[in-house]
Amino acid sequence: MDFLGVSGMHYSGQSLKGNRILVAEDSNVFTSMISQRFKELLQIDVEICRTFEEMQVANEKSDQPIRLAISNMNLPGAEQGEALDYLVDVSIPTIVFTGTLQDTTRDKLLSNQIVDYIIKDSVFAVDMLAEAVCRFLTNHHHHVLIVDDSQTARALLTTRLKRYNFKVSVAENGQKALDILKANRDITLMITDYNMPDIDGFELTRRVRAHIGSHQLRIIGVSSSTDRLLSARFLKAGGNDFMMRPFIDEEFYCRVNQNLDTLSQMKYLISRQKKA
């Protein structure tokens, strides 16, 4: 299977056919568009539920687990958002597909561990939804290393990344990170704090770059400092990106995606050159 998303995501690999995707949506226009585009782009036959009752029955009628749900904010029989509460309660990863989204509603969705949300505000909305689904179904191919001496920070980042279906390892210091990288050649992204007691983020990045290039591993630096020069220093040390805490969830996920998309494109070009 070969998929190219609207934001630049490129997936080439095993077919996604067989993943059970539930679409809870009462609009005939959108259910038709989603069914058609998912079949064309992802080789997936989605399961449509137009009411809250149909969604509950779909979850209970089959032994095959629902891999991912796509749900409108409100469904017939669940006009106050009960459908999303139900999906969260039964631990089904969910992408919200909605016409509007207020800030307060957004905050509630993200606090409930919703995977992502897509707003129906453009002709590309369904294609963006397909890309979000493809990312979720394939993110487990990416192994991310979190390096931070704060247990709370490690736990927060781990929760965020596992919500998006990434494989995650953690290190409490720079030396441990180097050991994990040496033992796990499949790690494709490292997210490292700047201020650590033994080896700071700059030195860790320098040591990593002595052996692993940007075409093999992307590095994102993070810091709670207000020093705006940190980003420049980090990039000069060999980092690929830098973010200041506290994060906005959507920006964090977009930055992670952009770095992994760049890595995938670089690997693809290198493989093409080797075959030429």
C-alpha positions as CSV (number, residue, x, y, z in Angstrom):
1,M,0.0,0.0,0.0
2,D,1.2,3.5,-0.8
3,F,-0.4,6.6,0.8
4,L,0.4,10.3,0.4
5,G,-1.4,12.6,2.8
6,V,-2.5,16.2,2.3
7,S,0.1,17.5,4.8
8,G,3.0,15.5,3.4
9,M,2.7,12.2,5.2
10,H,4.0,9.3,3.2
11,Y,3.2,5.7,4.1
12,S,4.5,2.8,2.1
13,G,4.0,-0.6,3.6
14,Q,1.6,-3.3,4.7
15,S,-2.0,-2.8,3.8
16,L,-4.3,-1.3,6.5
17,K,-7.1,-3.5,5.3
18,G,-8.7,-5.5,8.1
19,N,-8.6,-2.8,10.7
20,R,-12.1,-2.3,12.1
21,I,-12.9,1.4,11.8
22,L,-16.2,2.7,13.2
23,V,-17.8,5.9,11.8
24,A,-20.5,7.4,14.0
25,E,-22.0,10.1,11.8
26,D,-25.6,10.8,10.8
27,S,-24.9,12.9,7.7
28,N,-25.4,10.9,4.5
29,V,-23.1,13.2,2.6
30,F,-20.1,12.7,5.0
31,T,-20.7,9.0,5.5
32,S,-20.7,8.5,1.7
33,M,-17.5,10.6,1.3
34,I,-15.7,8.9,4.1
35,S,-16.6,5.4,2.9
36,Q,-15.4,6.2,-0.7
37,R,-12.2,8.0,0.2
38,F,-11.1,5.5,2.9
39,K,-11.6,2.6,0.4
40,E,-9.6,4.5,-2.3
41,L,-6.8,5.8,-0.1
42,L,-6.5,3.3,2.8
43,Q,-8.1,0.1,1.4
44,I,-10.4,0.2,4.5
45,D,-14.1,-0.6,4.5
46,V,-15.6,1.5,7.4
47,E,-18.5,0.5,9.5
48,I,-21.2,3.3,9.6
49,C,-23.4,4.0,12.6
50,R,-25.9,6.8,12.3
51,T,-27.3,6.7,15.9
52,F,-26.0,6.2,19.4
53,E,-27.9,2.9,19.7
54,E,-26.3,1.6,16.4
55,M,-22.9,2.5,17.8
56,Q,-23.5,0.6,21.0
57,V,-24.8,-2.4,19.2
58,A,-21.8,-2.4,16.8
59,N,-19.4,-2.4,19.7
60,E,-21.1,-5.3,21.5
61,K,-22.1,-7.5,18.5
62,S,-18.6,-8.6,17.4
63,D,-15.6,-10.2,19.0
64,Q,-13.3,-8.2,16.7
65,P,-12.2,-5.1,18.6
66,I,-12.8,-1.7,17.1
67,R,-9.4,-0.4,16.3
68,L,-10.5,3.3,16.0
69,A,-13.7,5.3,16.1
70,I,-14.5,8.4,14.2
71,S,-17.4,10.2,15.8
72,N,-19.4,13.4,15.4
73,M,-19.9,15.4,18.6
74,N,-23.6,14.7,18.7
75,L,-25.6,11.8,17.3
76,P,-29.4,11.0,17.3
77,G,-30.0,9.6,20.8
78,A,-26.9,11.3,22.2
79,E,-27.4,15.0,21.6
80,Q,-25.4,16.0,24.7
81,G,-22.2,14.3,23.7
82,E,-22.9,10.9,25.3
83,A,-21.5,9.0,22.3
84,L,-18.0,10.4,23.0
85,D,-18.3,9.6,26.7
86,Y,-19.3,6.1,25.9
87,L,-16.3,5.6,23.5
88,V,-13.9,6.9,26.2
89,D,-15.5,4.6,28.9
90,V,-15.1,1.5,26.7
91,S,-11.5,2.5,25.8
92,I,-11.9,2.9,22.1
93,P,-9.4,5.4,20.6
94,T,-11.5,8.1,19.0
95,I,-11.0,10.9,16.4
96,V,-13.7,13.6,16.6
97,F,-15.1,14.8,13.2
98,T,-17.1,17.9,13.8
99,G,-18.4,21.1,12.1
100,T,-17.5,23.5,15.0
101,L,-15.3,23.3,18.1
102,Q,-15.3,25.9,20.9
103,D,-12.2,26.3,23.1
104,T,-14.0,24.9,26.1
105,T,-15.1,21.8,24.2
106,R,-11.6,21.3,22.8
107,D,-10.2,21.4,26.3
108,K,-12.7,18.8,27.4
109,L,-12.0,16.5,24.5
110,L,-8.2,16.5,25.0
111,S,-8.6,16.0,28.8
112,N,-10.6,12.9,27.9
113,Q,-7.7,11.5,25.9
114,I,-9.4,11.9,22.5
115,V,-6.8,11.0,19.9
116,D,-7.4,14.0,17.6
117,Y,-10.1,16.2,16.1
118,I,-10.8,17.2,12.5
119,I,-13.1,20.1,11.7
120,K,-15.4,19.9,8.7
121,D,-14.5,23.3,7.4
122,S,-12.9,22.6,4.0
123,V,-13.1,20.4,0.9
124,F,-10.0,18.6,2.3
125,A,-11.6,17.6,5.6
126,V,-12.2,14.0,4.7
127,D,-8.7,13.6,3.2
128,M,-7.3,15.1,6.4
129,L,-9.4,12.6,8.4
130,A,-8.0,9.8,6.3
131,E,-4.5,11.0,7.0
132,A,-5.2,11.2,10.8
133,V,-6.5,7.6,10.6
134,C,-3.4,6.5,8.7
135,R,-1.1,8.1,11.2
136,F,-2.8,6.4,14.1
137,L,-2.8,3.0,12.5
138,T,0.9,3.2,11.5
139,N,2.5,5.2,14.4
140,H,3.4,2.0,16.2
141,H,6.2,1.6,13.5
142,H,7.9,4.6,15.1
143,H,9.9,4.2,18.3
144,V,10.2,7.4,20.4
145,L,12.8,8.0,23.2
146,I,11.9,10.5,25.9
147,V,14.9,11.9,27.9
148,D,14.1,13.9,31.0
149,D,15.2,13.8,34.6
150,S,11.7,14.7,35.8
151,Q,9.5,11.7,36.4
152,T,6.4,13.9,35.9
153,A,7.6,15.2,32.6
154,R,8.5,11.7,31.4
155,A,5.0,10.5,32.4
156,L,3.2,13.4,30.7
157,L,5.1,12.9,27.4
158,T,4.7,9.1,27.5
159,T,0.9,9.5,27.9
160,R,0.7,11.9,25.0
161,L,2.7,9.7,22.7
162,K,1.0,6.5,23.6
163,R,-2.4,8.2,23.0
164,Y,-1.2,8.6,19.4
165,N,-0.2,4.9,19.3
166,F,3.6,5.4,19.3
167,K,6.1,2.9,20.8
168,V,7.8,4.7,23.7
169,S,11.0,4.3,25.7
170,V,12.1,6.6,28.5
171,A,15.5,7.6,30.0
172,E,16.0,9.6,33.2
173,N,19.4,11.0,32.1
174,G,21.7,11.4,29.2
175,Q,23.9,8.3,29.8
176,K,20.8,6.1,30.0
177,A,19.6,7.6,26.8
178,L,22.8,6.7,25.0
179,D,22.6,3.2,26.3
180,I,19.0,2.8,25.1
181,L,19.9,4.2,21.6
182,K,22.7,1.7,21.3
183,A,20.5,-1.2,22.2
184,N,17.4,0.0,20.1
185,R,18.4,0.8,16.6
186,D,14.8,1.2,15.6
187,I,14.4,4.5,17.6
188,T,13.5,7.2,15.0
189,L,12.8,10.2,17.3
190,M,14.4,11.5,20.5
191,I,12.7,14.2,22.6
192,T,15.1,15.5,25.1
193,D,15.0,18.1,27.9
194,Y,17.8,20.7,27.9
195,N,18.4,21.0,31.7
196,M,19.7,17.7,33.0
197,P,22.3,17.1,35.8
198,D,24.8,14.7,34.1
199,I,24.7,15.4,30.4
200,D,22.5,18.3,29.3
201,G,20.5,18.3,26.1
202,F,23.1,20.1,24.1
203,E,25.9,17.6,25.0
204,L,23.6,14.6,24.5
205,T,22.7,15.8,21.1
206,R,26.3,16.3,20.1
207,R,27.2,12.8,21.3
208,V,24.3,11.3,19.4
209,R,25.1,13.1,16.2
210,A,28.7,11.8,16.3
211,H,27.2,8.4,15.4
212,I,23.6,8.9,14.2
213,G,22.7,11.3,11.4
214,S,19.4,13.2,10.9
215,H,18.5,10.8,8.1
216,Q,18.3,8.1,10.8
217,L,17.1,9.9,14.0
218,R,15.2,13.1,14.5
219,I,15.9,15.1,17.7
220,I,13.5,17.5,19.3
221,G,14.7,19.6,22.3
222,V,12.4,20.9,25.0
223,S,12.8,23.3,27.9
224,S,10.8,25.4,30.4
225,S,13.4,28.2,30.2
226,T,12.5,31.6,28.9
227,D,15.9,32.0,27.2
228,R,15.0,32.4,23.5
229,L,18.7,31.6,22.5
230,L,18.3,28.0,23.6
231,S,16.5,27.0,20.4
232,A,19.4,28.4,18.2
233,R,22.0,26.7,20.4
234,F,20.1,23.4,20.3
235,L,19.7,23.5,16.5
236,K,23.4,24.3,16.1
237,A,24.3,21.3,18.3
238,G,22.5,19.0,15.8
239,G,18.9,19.1,16.9
240,N,16.1,19.2,14.4
241,D,13.4,21.1,16.3
242,F,12.9,22.8,19.7
243,M,9.8,23.5,21.8
244,M,9.1,25.5,24.9
245,R,7.0,24.2,27.7
246,P,4.1,24.2,28.4
247,F,3.1,22.5,25.2
248,I,-0.1,22.9,23.3
249,D,-1.2,19.4,22.4
250,E,-1.9,20.0,18.8
251,E,1.4,21.8,18.2
252,F,3.3,19.1,19.9
253,Y,1.7,16.3,17.8
254,C,2.2,18.4,14.6
255,R,5.9,18.9,15.4
256,V,6.4,15.2,16.0
257,N,4.6,14.4,12.8
258,Q,6.6,16.9,10.7
259,N,9.9,15.5,11.9
260,L,8.8,11.9,11.3
261,D,7.5,12.8,7.8
262,T,10.8,14.4,7.0
263,L,12.6,11.3,8.2
264,S,10.4,9.1,6.1
265,Q,11.0,11.2,3.0
266,M,14.7,11.2,3.5
267,K,14.8,7.4,3.9
268,Y,12.6,7.0,0.8
269,L,15.0,9.2,-1.3
270,I,18.0,7.3,0.0
271,S,16.4,4.0,-1.0
272,R,15.6,5.3,-4.4
273,Q,19.2,6.4,-4.9
274,K,20.5,3.0,-3.9
275,K,18.3,1.3,-6.4
276,A,19.3,3.7,-9.2
